[in-house]
Amino acid sequence: MKPRLHVVTNDEVLARPDFVAVASEVMKAGGVTTALHVRGPRTRSRDLFRVVGDLMSAIEDFEASLVVNDRVDIALALGLEWVHLGQRSLPPAIARGLLGGRGTVGVSVHDVEEARQAVEGGADYLTVGTMFATASHPERTPVGPSLVEAVQRTTRVPLVAIGGITPDRVEAVAASGAWGVAVLDGVWGGERPARAVEVYLAALDRAEGDSPRHDNPPN
């Protein structure tokens, strides 16, 4: 899995009138090392379908990856083969079957048991959190990078840390064994999302240079 920076949306981000244009800039800035997750649990299906379709047209010349969260039906309708699932989504084995056995399937996990079940179900990678307190999920108790270490001891798939990760926290989660990070407010909360992507990628590059755990990055 090449992308180390996973940029996640929410309903409010998707509702911005300039979302497709700004998201295109984000993906252009991130390139092959970045994945954009279209996530909108309260957004109407037809609007999600339109946004994902518009993004596919806007970024066809970029190398960044486009991911549909939860909505395997929309991924199928548009021919995308990368989906990300939550704990209330379809099981990963079912999602992969719907995708014809192809593509990439990620799963969000919050403890070691969820991680074990996701990997046994065929997940290609996991997002692990919540690392730190975050405004997007104030109800979740932050667990810190130690959860990444615990999950890594039980599985060999790439781990992406999520939850309140600022650029200055990237090194800590990378040192715990995370292959990458997922962010929402850290990118969309500022005036220059594409610039924020560059800052995160620079932090990931520095962390990779400092960590022997990433001498052999996962596929």
Secondary structure as a PSIPRED ss2 file (coil, helix, strand):
# PSIPRED VFORMAT (PSIPRED V4.0)

   1 M C   1.000  0.000  0.000
   2 K C   1.000  0.000  0.000
   3 P C   1.000  0.000  0.000
   4 R C   1.000  0.000  0.000
   5 L E   0.000  0.000  1.000
   6 H E   0.000  0.000  1.000
   7 V E   0.000  0.000  1.000
   8 V E   0.000  0.000  1.000
   9 T C   1.000  0.000  0.000
  10 N C   1.000  0.000  0.000
  11 D H   0.000  1.000  0.000
  12 E H   0.000  1.000  0.000
  13 V H   0.000  1.000  0.000
  14 L H   0.000  1.000  0.000
  15 A C   1.000  0.000  0.000
  16 R C   1.000  0.000  0.000
  17 P C   1.000  0.000  0.000
  18 D C   1.000  0.000  0.000
  19 F H   0.000  1.000  0.000
  20 V H   0.000  1.000  0.000
  21 A H   0.000  1.000  0.000
  22 V H   0.000  1.000  0.000
  23 A H   0.000  1.000  0.000
  24 S H   0.000  1.000  0.000
  25 E H   0.000  1.000  0.000
  26 V H   0.000  1.000  0.000
  27 M H   0.000  1.000  0.000
  28 K H   0.000  1.000  0.000
  29 A H   0.000  1.000  0.000
  30 G H   0.000  1.000  0.000
  31 G H   0.000  1.000  0.000
  32 V H   0.000  1.000  0.000
  33 T H   0.000  1.000  0.000
  34 T E   0.000  0.000  1.000
  35 A E   0.000  0.000  1.000
  36 L E   0.000  0.000  1.000
  37 H E   0.000  0.000  1.000
  38 V E   0.000  0.000  1.000
  39 R C   1.000  0.000  0.000
  40 G C   1.000  0.000  0.000
  41 P C   1.000  0.000  0.000
  42 R C   1.000  0.000  0.000
  43 T C   1.000  0.000  0.000
  44 R C   1.000  0.000  0.000
  45 S H   0.000  1.000  0.000
  46 R H   0.000  1.000  0.000
  47 D H   0.000  1.000  0.000
  48 L H   0.000  1.000  0.000
  49 F H   0.000  1.000  0.000
  50 R H   0.000  1.000  0.000
  51 V H   0.000  1.000  0.000
  52 V H   0.000  1.000  0.000
  53 G H   0.000  1.000  0.000
  54 D H   0.000  1.000  0.000
  55 L H   0.000  1.000  0.000
  56 M H   0.000  1.000  0.000
  57 S H   0.000  1.000  0.000
  58 A H   0.000  1.000  0.000
  59 I C   1.000  0.000  0.000
  60 E C   1.000  0.000  0.000
  61 D C   1.000  0.000  0.000
  62 F C   1.000  0.000  0.000
  63 E C   1.000  0.000  0.000
  64 A C   1.000  0.000  0.000
  65 S E   0.000  0.000  1.000
  66 L E   0.000  0.000  1.000
  67 V E   0.000  0.000  1.000
  68 V E   0.000  0.000  1.000
  69 N E   0.000  0.000  1.000
  70 D C   1.000  0.000  0.000
  71 R C   1.000  0.000  0.000
  72 V H   0.000  1.000  0.000
  73 D H   0.000  1.000  0.000
  74 I H   0.000  1.000  0.000
  75 A H   0.000  1.000  0.000
  76 L H   0.000  1.000  0.000
  77 A H   0.000  1.000  0.000
  78 L H   0.000  1.000  0.000
  79 G C   1.000  0.000  0.000
  80 L C   1.000  0.000  0.000
  81 E C   1.000  0.000  0.000
  82 W E   0.000  0.000  1.000
  83 V E   0.000  0.000  1.000
  84 H E   0.000  0.000  1.000
  85 L E   0.000  0.000  1.000
  86 G C   1.000  0.000  0.000
  87 Q C   1.000  0.000  0.000
  88 R C   1.000  0.000  0.000
  89 S C   1.000  0.000  0.000
  90 L C   1.000  0.000  0.000
  91 P C   1.000  0.000  0.000
  92 P H   0.000  1.000  0.000
  93 A H   0.000  1.000  0.000
  94 I H   0.000  1.000  0.000
  95 A H   0.000  1.000  0.000
  96 R H   0.000  1.000  0.000
  97 G H   0.000  1.000  0.000
  98 L H   0.000  1.000  0.000
  99 L C   1.000  0.000  0.000
 100 G C   1.000  0.000  0.000
 101 G C   1.000  0.000  0.000
 102 R C   1.000  0.000  0.000
 103 G C   1.000  0.000  0.000
 104 T E   0.000  0.000  1.000
 105 V E   0.000  0.000  1.000
 106 G E   0.000  0.000  1.000
 107 V E   0.000  0.000  1.000
 108 S E   0.000  0.000  1.000
 109 V E   0.000  0.000  1.000
 110 H C   1.000  0.000  0.000
 111 D C   1.000  0.000  0.000
 112 V H   0.000  1.000  0.000
 113 E H   0.000  1.000  0.000
 114 E H   0.000  1.000  0.000
 115 A H   0.000  1.000  0.000
 116 R H   0.000  1.000  0.000
 117 Q H   0.000  1.000  0.000
 118 A H   0.000  1.000  0.000
 119 V H   0.000  1.000  0.000
 120 E H   0.000  1.000  0.000
 121 G C   1.000  0.000  0.000
 122 G C   1.000  0.000  0.000
 123 A C   1.000  0.000  0.000
 124 D C   1.000  0.000  0.000
 125 Y E   0.000  0.000  1.000
 126 L E   0.000  0.000  1.000
 127 T E   0.000  0.000  1.000
 128 V E   0.000  0.000  1.000
 129 G C   1.000  0.000  0.000
 130 T C   1.000  0.000  0.000
 131 M C   1.000  0.000  0.000
 132 F C   1.000  0.000  0.000
 133 A C   1.000  0.000  0.000
 134 T C   1.000  0.000  0.000
 135 A C   1.000  0.000  0.000
 136 S C   1.000  0.000  0.000
 137 H C   1.000  0.000  0.000
 138 P C   1.000  0.000  0.000
 139 E C   1.000  0.000  0.000
 140 R C   1.000  0.000  0.000
 141 T C   1.000  0.000  0.000
 142 P C   1.000  0.000  0.000
 143 V C   1.000  0.000  0.000
 144 G C   1.000  0.000  0.000
 145 P C   1.000  0.000  0.000
 146 S H   0.000  1.000  0.000
 147 L H   0.000  1.000  0.000
 148 V H   0.000  1.000  0.000
 149 E H   0.000  1.000  0.000
 150 A H   0.000  1.000  0.000
 151 V H   0.000  1.000  0.000
 152 Q H   0.000  1.000  0.000
 153 R C   1.000  0.000  0.000
 154 T C   1.000  0.000  0.000
 155 T C   1.000  0.000  0.000
 156 R C   1.000  0.000  0.000
 157 V C   1.000  0.000  0.000
 158 P C   1.000  0.000  0.000
 159 L E   0.000  0.000  1.000
 160 V E   0.000  0.000  1.000
 161 A E   0.000  0.000  1.000
 162 I E   0.000  0.000  1.000
 163 G C   1.000  0.000  0.000
 164 G C   1.000  0.000  0.000
 165 I C   1.000  0.000  0.000
 166 T C   1.000  0.000  0.000
 167 P H   0.000  1.000  0.000
 168 D H   0.000  1.000  0.000
 169 R H   0.000  1.000  0.000
 170 V H   0.000  1.000  0.000
 171 E H   0.000  1.000  0.000
 172 A H   0.000  1.000  0.000
 173 V H   0.000  1.000  0.000
 174 A H   0.000  1.000  0.000
 175 A H   0.000  1.000  0.000
 176 S C   1.000  0.000  0.000
 177 G C   1.000  0.000  0.000
 178 A C   1.000  0.000  0.000
 179 W C   1.000  0.000  0.000
 180 G E   0.000  0.000  1.000
 181 V E   0.000  0.000  1.000
 182 A E   0.000  0.000  1.000
 183 V E   0.000  0.000  1.000
 184 L C   1.000  0.000  0.000
 185 D H   0.000  1.000  0.000
 186 G H   0.000  1.000  0.000
 187 V H   0.000  1.000  0.000
 188 W H   0.000  1.000  0.000
 189 G C   1.000  0.000  0.000
 190 G C   1.000  0.000  0.000
 191 E C   1.000  0.000  0.000
 192 R C   1.000  0.000  0.000
 193 P H   0.000  1.000  0.000
 194 A H   0.000  1.000  0.000
 195 R H   0.000  1.000  0.000
 196 A H   0.000  1.000  0.000
 197 V H   0.000  1.000  0.000
 198 E H   0.000  1.000  0.000
 199 V H   0.000  1.000  0.000
 200 Y H   0.000  1.000  0.000
 201 L H   0.000  1.000  0.000
 202 A H   0.000  1.000  0.000
 203 A H   0.000  1.000  0.000
 204 L H   0.000  1.000  0.000
 205 D H   0.000  1.000  0.000
 206 R H   0.000  1.000  0.000
 207 A H   0.000  1.000  0.000
 208 E H   0.000  1.000  0.000
 209 G H   0.000  1.000  0.000
 210 D H   0.000  1.000  0.000
 211 S C   1.000  0.000  0.000
 212 P H   0.000  1.000  0.000
 213 R H   0.000  1.000  0.000
 214 H H   0.000  1.000  0.000
 215 D C   1.000  0.000  0.000
 216 N C   1.000  0.000  0.000
 217 P C   1.000  0.000  0.000
 218 P C   1.000  0.000  0.000
 219 N C   1.000  0.000  0.000
